[in-house]
């Protein structure tokens, strides 16, 4: 194709002359499907290497909801991990129990892991907490994402331990990470970012975010080019979340001022560096009710249990 | 089918009130960058990037 005429109004890949599928910034360039896919995987590989996220012998629990980010994560790791020495993925899906939403993504997760030949386990809120999310949330929908987040974190940790994982990989992308920085600032809780980032303790299975420098839009494009894109329903509880508002605001800013999201991440990293020497990490204690490691008297989950009555 | 005139995908999206970084566009069945030029004869598909995942 590189020597042939392109349809009117089409750009060529700067590397090979094939029809472009993406226009990237910084540096500005057009890439074809093959070179975009290669660039995408290379950036994830670099993110993992720069962050020292993986070590030989690691068993990586991939938190696979079946949605787009975790699907891309499983896909890209299945391409990258064979090059690492003795590193293996195991996919873990948390079934929160959200009617009209989770069933479809569960099926998508099962299809993907069968296609990739990845070991896959599903753990449900009903099994771990005695109720599904819809029942837990009845009348508390405004707090849906906070409650679900705490329970999901716990469920993932339990499942990762159960299936022998040494790391937990999540599909958080650049947009998610930038939103979190802004949300913590808006809530007056910027220090939380540093607490979360600094959680290196033998009591916890380390969490890694290989897509944290990858924009959401590029994840969707990657999936389409890998023939793994699915139109799936959105979680019915997202409309209650502050994140939904921040997401719209930030994507508008990113369009008008390219680089905004990356700047937020860079700010977070600078704050982390400034605090690295000064911060005295809170001693890790054991929750007085369940015995899980935590920083206060009660862990987040037990505090939630109390607040839910 | 959108009567786009001869404009870029980005201009079409902005005119429709859509933020170009929240969607991916295909022209006549092929994924295209947002500076691809489209005209009235082209079939444009706008794929919204879903939340979550």
Interface residues (C-beta under 8 A of the other chain):
Chain A: X7 X8 X9 X10 X11 X19 X20 X21 X22 X23 X30 X33 X65 X66 X67 X68 X69 X70 X71 X171 X215 X216 X217 X220 X221 X224 X225 X229 X231 X232 X234 X235 X238 X244 X247 X251 X252 X254 X255
Chain B: X6 X19 X20 X21 X22 X24 X28 X30 X31 X32 X33 X34 X35 X36 X37 X38 X39 X47 X49 X50 X51 X52 X53
